[in-house]
Amino acid sequence: MSCRWIQPRHLTAMNNQMAHVDNILNRWIKDSIPSWQKILRESIETDDIKRKEYAEWMLKDVLKYREE
């Protein structure tokens, strides 16, 4: 089996794609936080424990949101 090296131009293209994916993910996180905050408020108002726990998990562990 021969060893093949990735050419620099391919590495540059892959880095550009990863930067694009990071931008998309960061945008999704930023846009999702207000929706999950609303779901959390509504679940507290309606005493929906499961929904509240899920919203808290999304905000804390998935979106890494911390109240300021």
TAWORA-V634763 format. One line per field, one symbol per residue. ss: DSSP state (~ for helix, > for strand, _ for the rest). phi: phi as a letter, one per 30 degrees, with the letter a starting at -180 (. if undefined). burial: b if it has 24 or more other C-alpha atoms within 12 Angstrom, else e. Layout:
ss=???
phi=???
burial=???
This chain:
ss=_______~~~~~~~~~~~~~~~~~~~~~~~~~~~~~~~~~~~~~~___~~~~~~~~~~~~~~______
phi=.dcccddeddddddddddddddddddddddddedddddddeddddchcdddddddddeddccdhdbdc
burial=eeeeeeeeeeeeeeeeeeeeeeeeeeeeeeeebeebbebbeeeeeeeeeeeeeebbebbeeebeeeee
